[in-house]
Amino acid sequence: MNKIIRTTTALTTLGLVAAMMAGCASATADEKPAATSDGPSVSEIRLGYFANVTHAPALVGLEEGLFADALGDDVTITTQVFNAGPAAIEALSAGAIDATYIGPNPSINTFIQSGGESARIVAGAAIGGAALVVRDGIDSSDDLKGTTLASPQLGNTQDVALRKWLGDEGYKTDTSGGGDVHVTPTENAQTLTLFQQGQLDGAWLPEPWVSRLIVDAGAHVLQDEADLWDDGAFPTTVLLVRKQFLDEHPDVVAELLKGHEAAVTWIADNPDEAPGVINGAIEKETGKPLDDAVIERALEHVTFSVDPVADTFETLVQNGVDAGTQKEGSIDGLFDLRLLNEQLKAEGEDTVSAAGLGED
């Protein structure tokens, strides 16, 4: 029987080392297991995600049993919840998870740092749903000098966006919290608390945290990230798979993608039910549901799609370099959309593009 095993505790360094050592015993490229008539090529897939509205396809896929339906009775899906991308990348790189919902910048970073050997983006998940929110008294970028702003984690997608935007506005920042504006990577729930206590002046966050600071703490939007992109389309979440796992178990990744697409479709087809299901999943992971006003506002600012918006990724690379959180490098080969596009073609749907940055 298919099982979903959730764990919400963060992976420890010791656990990561152990996972890495265990990974050394896995099959090599010359020993790739293949699917047989007896079943899939592997009996487990370990999936990471965040308890965020921007990760709703993961939440819905688990809550509605869509991953379980797609993977079948012979594959167990084990889940790990993270707060931000760099932590998920650490687990992926150590072989502790096989796939994760994640922002584009950590995906880019691991690909460049590994020389293209670490992982592949196999689908998009969410577009939009990030903004800089600030306290009363800050009405323009001119008011930001000397303020302290939070981001979820150093080098994550919102952290890069904040540092890049501040640079464009004429401010200097550094990765140790210095500069004209002090950027302090902070766990999202703590950001809310610190903002309510007056210890933070604002934060660049994904949903639902943008809406939580607005509804629960009286913040207002200073810069919606959508206004910085053509047609407001920028990727917030993608589905990233460890390259070795993709190479060795494409049959299982294909089934995971079926569950993922089913979740994206379910959200679109069930607008009245979706907020409750997503909120219920967030309550399971965090211990507390969002207010109705928060979940409703958050969902108004996010679009769910299997398109990874690959044509934005060269800009995202440069943003990371400009922000000082990422080294320069090529992202040729970052995308492998072949399994997704085979699925879309079979369903008579439009395929998605890798924008020349991989296989499609």
Secondary structure, 3 states (H helix, E strand, C coil): CCCEEEECCCCCHHHHHHHHHHHCCCCCHHHCCCCECCECCCCEEEEEEECCHHHHHHHHHHHCCHHHHHHCCCCEEEEEEECCHHHHHHHHHCCCCCEEEECHHHHHHHHHHCCCCCEEEEEEEEEECEEEEECCCCCCHHHCCCCEEEECCCCCHHHHHHHHHHHHCCCCECCCCCECCEEEECCHHHHHHHHHCCCCCEEEEECCHHHHHHHHHCCEEEEEHHHHCHHHCCEEEEEEEEHHHHHHCHHHHHHHHHHHHHHHHHHHHCCCCHHHHHHHHHHHHHCCCCCHHHHHHHHHCEEECCCCCHHHHHHHHHHHHHHCCCCCCCCCCCEECHHHHHHHHHCCCCCCCCCCCEEC
